[in-house]
Amino acid sequence: MSSLLDKFVSRVEFNSYEDFKENFKIYIPENFNFAYDIVDVYSREDPDKKALVWCNDSGEEKIFTFKDLEYYSKKTANMLKKFGIRKGDNVMLMLKSRYEFWFCILALHRIGAIAVPATHMLTKKDVVYRVQRAKINTVICAPDEGVLDYIDEAHSEVSDILKNKISVAMEKEGWSNFEKELERASEEFERPTGEDAISNDDISLNYFSSGTTGMPKMVQHDFAYPLAHILTANYWQNVTDGGMHYTVADSGWAKCVWGKIYGQWITGSGVFVYDYERFTAEKMLENLVKYDVTTFCAPPTIYRFLIREDLSKYDFSKLEYCVTAGEPLNPEVYQKFLEITGLELMEGFGQTETVVSIATYPWIEPKPGSMGKPSPEYDIILFNSEGKACEAGEEGEIVIDTRFGNPPGIFKGYRSDPEKTASVWYDGYYHTGDMAWVDEDGYYWFLGRSDDIIKTSGYRVGPFEVESALIEHPSVLECAITGVPDDVRGQVIKATIVLTKEYTASDELKKEIQDHVKKVTAPYKYPRVVEFVDELPKTISGKIRRIEIREHDTEK
């Protein structure tokens, strides 16, 4: 059986980006449900088709076909119904990269309940906040240092809301055991009808966005949302029917559903999951080769570590295509990866609130550091500070025009927060809060979050352009650029730097790095303040939390 892709798109093949942008369209049938309309269809028509390949650092390995996933997700759905889970209920999934995540999210889709994926790194305060805000009545959690204890501590404060605690791969007093409950559950589960029937407008996912500022917002997506990831998987990640796709992401953040389930399976690709406790580039590369990964997606941070390995040791003959997103890609990393592997890194841009909305699609010649061009059905505009459309070369906020309808995959608003929704989505435009500029060829270039733009001596400086200059210096492994208040200049530029293992922090190295930046970019952009650190503060999705650096500097 071939993929299910052609059932949902106007056309599969395109001759050029212009053809793609003008003629591509996603068809969304009534009452679409990914579990029944994708997984179960493959299970009937091609039951042995490989869907999920999972391994961990302990040597465990599991391979699941679509038939397997239908079986286990139906059993999981019956198990959850036994715990009282019904349509519209919120279930928090803190499962890292455990394969049970896929059983659970599909089971919740079957019921019509709402999956609330969450990182295993939450504290008691985080758990209480999420339970109260989303009215979470059940949490399913994989073992991790302290996390079950945090949930127990939080439970004492929210026991009127949180009714069920289910542990995976671990016995704990006060918790139900996932494996035992799953074994007892029936494998028969019918698609809901009548008042339990599920429509496209019902909410299926609720993400607490890992924003770089403020408390997390609850981003809602509906049951039609998976179809929009055809753009993400088939046309940006370039996955193939029968291939094996690997996106580096655990199940707690939105990049997981960008790269480990929806668009990949619709296109017919299997997904690879490496469940590691601690990242090492060497082990990631070994598994990428061992499991015949054909397409790969990772944030720039990962590529920075990969290119510092001896890549000549690895056979990349099966690897066909690589993409990156999450932070802008430094041209230096792009060039080194291309030189070593022969593969171009194709950038993309999107948010928890959307699918991929700007990307370097296969017909587009990549410009290192550029996000690419707008996705079909996404009308992208840059607005300047006066709310007017920008000219080429002028920086502005990335805005999505929704005056004539919402593009596929855009969120349904921030749950229980109409004021926050109205603050970013008004007059027919969704304001992303991300800054960019567009060149004469229509390529978009990311500058940073609007909060991250530095105003120094009358100049506006985006952190990425300085970080790109810094990363070219051989001593710099990772870096973050922020603004520090200054009585004379308003702000001065600060560089927070993680050094490569060959270098040691010193005043001499600081001056060498500053002189380097002056030579490769405008002199006013050089960092007057340099701090060497062991690691940078990041969100679980790998984005640098510049706000945390700014707050730390303010407290000094």
C-alpha positions in Angstrom: 0.0 0.0 0.0 1.3 3.5 -0.9 0.9 6.4 1.5 -2.4 8.1 2.3 -1.1 11.5 1.2 -3.1 11.9 -2.1 -6.4 11.6 -0.2 -5.8 14.9 1.5 -4.0 17.2 -0.9 -4.8 18.9 -4.2 -1.7 17.4 -5.8 1.3 15.6 -4.6 4.0 16.6 -7.1 5.0 20.1 -8.0 7.4 21.6 -10.6 8.6 24.6 -8.7 8.1 26.6 -5.5 5.8 29.0 -7.4 3.7 26.0 -8.6 3.6 24.7 -5.0 2.7 28.0 -3.4 -0.1 28.7 -5.9 -1.7 25.2 -6.3 -1.1 23.3 -3.2 -4.2 22.8 -1.0 -5.0 20.5 2.0 -8.5 18.9 1.9 -9.9 18.4 5.4 -12.8 15.9 5.5 -15.6 16.2 8.0 -14.9 14.6 11.4 -11.3 13.7 10.7 -9.6 11.7 13.4 -6.0 10.7 13.0 -6.3 7.5 15.0 -9.1 6.1 12.9 -8.5 7.7 9.5 -4.7 7.2 9.3 -3.5 4.6 11.8 -6.4 2.2 11.4 -6.5 2.5 7.6 -2.8 1.5 7.4 -3.5 -1.3 9.9 -6.2 -2.7 7.6 -4.6 -2.2 4.3 -0.9 -2.7 5.1 -0.7 -4.2 8.7 3.0 -4.9 8.6 4.0 -1.4 7.5 6.6 -0.1 9.9 5.4 2.9 12.0 7.7 3.3 15.0 11.2 2.2 15.8 12.3 2.8 19.4 15.5 2.2 21.3 17.2 3.5 24.4 20.7 3.6 26.0 20.0 0.4 28.0 20.0 -1.7 24.8 16.2 -2.1 24.6 14.6 -2.0 21.2 11.0 -2.2 20.0 9.5 -2.0 16.5 5.8 -1.3 16.1 3.7 -1.7 12.9 0.5 0.2 12.3 -1.3 -3.0 13.3 0.5 -3.0 16.6 -0.3 0.7 17.2 -4.0 0.1 16.5 -4.0 -2.8 19.0 -2.1 -1.0 21.8 -3.9 2.4 21.4 -7.3 0.7 21.6 -6.3 -1.1 24.7 -5.0 2.1 26.2 -8.3 3.9 25.2 -10.3 1.2 27.1 -7.9 1.6 30.1 -8.4 5.3 30.2 -12.1 5.0 30.0 -12.0 2.7 33.0 -10.3 5.6 34.8 -13.2 7.8 33.8 -11.7 9.7 30.9 -14.3 11.0 28.6 -14.5 13.3 25.6 -13.1 16.7 26.4 -11.2 15.6 29.5 -7.5 16.8 29.8 -4.8 14.2 30.4 -1.2 15.3 30.9 1.4 13.1 29.3 4.9 13.3 31.0 6.5 10.4 29.1 9.8 11.8 27.8 10.5 9.6 24.7 8.9 6.4 26.0 7.0 4.5 23.3 3.9 4.5 25.5 3.4 8.2 24.5 2.2 7.0 21.1 -0.2 4.6 22.6 -1.6 7.3 24.8 -1.9 10.2 22.3 -3.7 7.9 19.8 -5.9 6.5 22.6 -6.9 10.1 23.6 -7.7 10.9 20.0 -10.0 7.8 19.9 -11.9 9.0 23.0 -12.0 12.6 21.9 -10.1 13.6 25.1 -7.4 16.3 25.1 -3.7 15.4 25.3 -1.6 17.8 27.3 2.1 16.8 26.6 4.5 18.1 29.2 8.2 17.9 29.9 9.5 15.6 32.6 11.5 18.6 34.0 8.5 20.2 35.6 8.7 21.2 39.3 5.8 21.0 41.9 4.9 24.6 41.1 4.8 23.9 37.4 2.5 20.9 37.9 0.1 22.8 40.1 -0.1 25.6 37.6 -0.8 23.2 34.7 -3.4 21.2 36.6 -5.3 24.2 37.7 -5.1 26.1 34.4 -6.1 23.1 32.2 -8.3 21.2 34.7 -6.1 18.1 34.2 -7.8 15.1 35.9 -5.2 12.5 34.9 -1.4 12.4 34.6 0.6 9.6 33.0 4.2 9.8 33.9 7.4 7.9 33.1 10.0 7.5 35.9 12.5 10.2 36.2 14.5 11.6 39.1 12.1 13.3 41.4 9.3 13.9 39.0 6.8 11.4 40.5 7.5 12.9 43.9 6.8 16.4 42.5 3.5 15.2 41.2 2.7 13.7 44.6 3.5 17.0 46.3 1.4 18.9 43.8 -1.5 16.4 44.2 -2.0 17.5 47.8 -2.9 21.0 46.5 -5.0 20.0 43.5 -6.6 16.7 44.6 -10.0 18.2 43.8 -9.0 18.3 40.1 -6.3 15.6 39.6 -8.0 12.3 40.2 -5.7 9.7 38.5 -1.9 9.2 38.6 -0.6 6.4 36.3 3.0 5.4 36.2 4.9 3.8 33.3 7.7 1.3 33.9 7.6 1.8 37.7 5.7 0.7 40.7 4.9 3.5 43.2 2.5 3.7 46.1 -0.6 5.8 45.3 -0.1 5.3 41.5 -1.7 2.9 39.1 0.6 0.8 37.0 0.3 1.4 33.2 1.5 -2.0 32.2 -0.8 -4.0 34.5 -3.8 -1.9 33.6 -3.0 -2.2 29.9 -2.8 -5.9 30.0 -6.3 -6.2 31.5 -7.9 -3.8 29.0 -10.0 -5.0 26.0 -8.6 -4.5 22.5 -12.0 -3.7 21.1 -12.8 0.0 20.8 -15.4 1.5 18.5 -15.4 4.9 17.0 -17.6 7.2 19.1 -21.0 8.2 17.7 -23.9 10.3 18.8 -23.2 12.7 21.5 -19.7 11.3 21.9 -18.9 11.8 18.2 -15.8 13.9 17.6 -15.8 16.9 15.2 -12.9 18.8 13.5 -13.5 21.8 15.8 -13.1 19.8 19.0 -9.8 20.3 20.8 -7.3 17.5 20.7 -4.1 19.0 21.9 -3.3 21.6 24.6 0.4 22.7 24.7 1.8 24.9 27.4 4.2 26.8 25.2 7.8 27.0 26.4 7.9 30.7 25.7 11.1 32.7 26.3 9.1 35.2 28.3 6.3 35.1 30.9 4.2 32.1 32.2 3.4 29.4 29.7 0.4 30.0 27.5 -2.1 27.2 26.6 -2.0 26.7 22.9 -5.0 24.8 21.6 -5.2 22.7 18.4 -8.2 20.9 16.9 -8.7 17.4 15.4 -7.9 18.7 11.9 -4.5 19.9 12.9 -2.6 16.7 12.1 -3.4 17.2 8.4 -1.6 20.5 8.2 1.6 18.7 9.1 1.6 17.3 5.6 3.4 20.7 4.9 5.9 20.0 7.6 6.7 16.4 6.8 6.2 15.8 3.1 7.4 19.1 1.7 9.8 20.6 4.2 11.4 17.5 5.9 11.0 15.7 2.6 10.1 12.4 4.2 9.3 9.5 1.9 6.9 6.5 1.9 8.8 3.6 3.4 11.6 5.9 4.7 12.7 6.4 8.3 12.4 9.9 9.8 14.2 11.1 13.0 13.3 14.4 14.6 15.3 15.1 17.8 12.6 16.0 20.3 11.0 14.4 23.4 7.3 14.1 23.7 6.9 17.1 26.0 7.1 19.8 23.3 5.3 20.5 20.1 8.3 19.6 17.9 7.4 16.0 18.7 4.2 16.1 16.8 5.9 18.1 14.1 8.3 15.3 13.5 7.3 12.0 15.1 3.8 11.2 14.2 1.3 13.2 12.1 2.8 14.2 8.8 5.3 11.4 8.7 2.7 8.7 9.0 0.3 10.3 6.6 3.2 10.3 4.1 4.0 6.7 4.8 7.3 7.2 6.6 8.3 5.4 9.8 9.5 7.4 12.7 12.6 6.7 14.8 12.8 7.4 18.5 16.0 7.4 20.5 15.1 7.6 24.2 18.4 8.8 25.7 19.0 10.0 29.3 21.9 12.3 28.4 22.7 13.6 24.9 26.0 12.6 23.3 26.7 13.3 19.7 28.5 10.0 19.2 25.6 7.9 20.3 23.1 9.9 18.3 25.2 9.4 15.2 25.6 5.7 15.9 21.9 5.2 16.1 21.2 7.4 13.1 23.3 5.1 11.0 22.3 1.8 12.7 18.6 2.3 12.1 18.9 3.5 8.5 17.5 7.0 9.1 16.7 8.6 5.7 15.5 12.1 6.8 16.7 14.0 9.9 15.5 17.1 11.7 17.3 18.7 14.7 17.8 22.2 16.2 21.0 24.1 15.2 22.4 23.3 18.7 22.5 19.6 17.8 24.2 20.2 14.5 26.9 22.3 16.3 27.8 19.3 18.4 27.6 16.8 15.4 30.0 18.7 13.2 32.6 18.6 16.0 32.7 14.8 15.8 34.8 12.8 13.4 31.9 12.2 10.9 34.2 10.3 8.5 33.7 7.3 10.8 30.0 7.0 9.8 28.2 5.7 6.8 25.6 8.3 5.8 24.7 6.6 2.5 21.1 6.1 3.7 20.7 9.7 4.9 19.0 11.7 2.1 17.8 15.0 3.6 18.3 17.1 6.7 16.4 20.1 8.0 16.7 22.4 11.0 14.5 24.7 13.1 14.0 26.1 16.5 16.7 28.8 16.3 18.3 30.3 13.3 21.2 28.3 11.7 24.6 29.9 11.8 26.1 29.9 8.3 29.3 28.5 9.7 27.5 25.4 10.9 25.7 25.1 7.5 29.0 25.2 5.6 30.8 22.7 7.8 27.9 20.2 7.7 27.7 20.5 3.9 31.5 20.0 3.6 31.5 16.9 5.7 28.3 15.2 4.6 27.4 16.7 1.2 23.9 17.5 2.5 22.4 21.0 2.6 20.6 21.9 5.8 17.1 23.2 4.9 15.8 25.7 7.5 12.2 26.2 8.5 10.2 28.4 10.8 7.0 27.9 12.8 5.6 28.1 16.3 3.7 25.9 18.8 0.8 27.9 17.4 1.3 26.8 13.8 2.8 24.2 11.6 5.8 25.1 9.4 4.9 28.5 8.0 8.2 29.6 6.3 10.7 27.1 5.0 13.4 26.3 2.5 11.4 23.9 0.4 13.1 21.4 -2.0 12.7 23.7 -5.0 14.4 26.6 -3.2 18.1 27.1 -3.3 19.1 27.5 0.4 20.7 30.7 1.6 22.5 29.8 4.8 20.9 31.6 7.7 17.6 32.2 5.9 14.4 30.5 6.9 13.3 30.3 3.3 9.9 31.4 1.8 6.3 31.3 3.0 4.3 28.0 3.0 1.3 27.5 0.8 -1.9 28.8 2.4 0.1 30.9 4.8 0.0 34.6 3.8 3.0 36.1 5.5 3.6 39.8 6.0 6.2 41.8 7.9 4.8 44.8 9.8 7.0 47.6 11.0 6.5 49.5 14.3 3.9 51.7 12.7 1.8 48.6 11.6 2.6 49.0 7.9 4.0 46.4 5.5 7.8 46.4 5.3 9.8 47.0 2.2 12.6 44.6 1.2 15.4 44.9 3.7 13.3 46.6 6.4 12.9 44.7 9.7 9.5 43.9 11.1 7.3 41.5 12.9 6.2 38.2 11.2 2.4 38.4 10.8 0.0 35.9 9.3 -2.9 37.3 7.4 -6.1 35.6 8.4 -8.6 38.1 7.1 -9.9 35.7 4.5 -9.7 32.5 6.5 -7.4 30.7 8.8 -4.6 28.6 7.3 -4.5 24.9 8.1 -2.8 24.1 11.4 -3.1 27.5 13.0 -4.1 27.3 16.7 -7.6 27.8 18.1 -6.5 30.5 20.5 -5.1 30.5 24.0 -7.3 28.4 26.2 -9.1 30.3 29.0 -7.3 33.5 28.0 -9.3 35.5 25.5 -7.4 38.7 26.4 -4.0 37.1 25.6 -5.5 35.7 22.3 -6.8 39.2 21.4 -3.5 40.8 22.2 -1.8 38.8 19.4 -4.7 38.1 17.0 -6.7 41.1 15.9 -7.9 43.0 12.8 -7.6 39.7 10.9 -3.9 39.2 11.6 -2.0 36.9 13.9 1.1 38.6 15.3 3.8 36.0 16.0 6.1 38.2 18.0 9.1 37.1 15.9 11.1 39.7 14.0 12.6 39.2 10.5 13.4 40.9 7.3 12.9 39.8 3.7 15.4 40.2 0.9 14.9 41.2 -2.8 14.5 37.5 -3.7 11.7 36.9 -1.2 13.8 35.0 1.4 13.0 35.6 5.1 15.8 36.2 7.6 15.1 35.7 11.3 16.2 38.4 13.8 14.8 37.2 17.1 11.9 37.7 19.4 10.7 41.3 19.6 11.7 41.2 23.2 15.3 40.2 22.3 16.0 43.2 19.9 18.8 45.3 21.4 18.7 49.1 21.1 22.3 50.5 21.5 23.4 54.1 20.7 20.5 54.5 18.3 21.1 51.2 16.5 18.7 48.2 16.6 20.6 44.9 16.7 19.2 41.4 16.5 20.9 38.8 18.6 21.3 36.3 15.8 23.5 38.5 13.6 26.0 38.9 16.4 25.8 35.2 17.4 26.5 34.2 13.8 29.7 36.3 13.9 30.7 34.8 17.3 30.2 31.2 16.3 32.8 31.6 13.6 35.5 31.9 16.2 36.9 28.4 16.9 36.7 28.9 20.7 32.9 29.5 20.7 30.7 26.4 21.1 27.4 28.2 21.9 26.6 31.8 22.7 23.7 34.1 23.5 23.5 37.8 22.8 21.5 40.1 25.2 21.4 43.8 26.0 22.6 45.2 29.3 21.3 48.6 30.5 23.7 51.5 30.0 23.4 55.1 31.1 25.1 56.4 27.9 24.1 54.0 25.1 20.7 52.8 26.4 22.0 49.3 26.2 25.3 47.6 25.5 25.7 44.2 23.9 26.6 41.3 26.1 27.9 37.9 24.9 27.3 34.9 27.1 29.6 32.2 25.8 30.2 28.4 26.2 33.7 27.6 25.1 34.9 24.5 23.2 36.9 22.1 25.3 40.2 23.3 23.7 39.9 26.8 25.1 40.0 28.3 28.6 38.4 31.6 29.6 40.8 34.6 29.9 40.9 38.3 29.4 43.1 37.7 26.3 40.5 35.4 24.8 37.8 37.9 25.5 39.6 40.6 23.6 40.4 38.2 20.8 36.7 37.4 20.4 35.7 41.0 20.5 38.2 41.9 17.8 36.9 39.0 15.7 33.3 40.3 15.8 34.5 43.8 14.9 36.2 42.4 11.8 33.3 40.2 10.5 30.4 42.5 11.2 29.7 46.2 11.9 31.9 47.4 14.7 29.0 48.8 16.7 27.7 45.2 17.1 30.6 43.9 19.0 29.9 42.7 22.6 31.3 45.2 25.1 30.5 42.7 27.9 31.6 39.0 27.7 30.8 36.3 30.2 32.1 32.7 29.9 29.7 30.1 31.3 29.5 26.3 31.4 26.0 26.2 29.8 23.2 28.4 28.5 19.7 28.5 30.0 17.3 26.9 27.6 13.7 25.8 27.2 13.0 22.1 26.9 12.8 22.6 23.2 16.4 23.8 23.1 15.7 27.5 22.6 18.0 29.9 24.5 16.2 31.7 27.3 17.7 35.1 26.8 15.2 36.5 29.3 16.8 34.4 32.0 20.2 35.9 31.2 18.7 39.4 31.3 17.0 38.8 34.6 20.2 37.4 36.1 22.1 40.5 35.0 19.4 42.7 36.5 19.6 41.0 39.9 23.4 41.5 40.1 
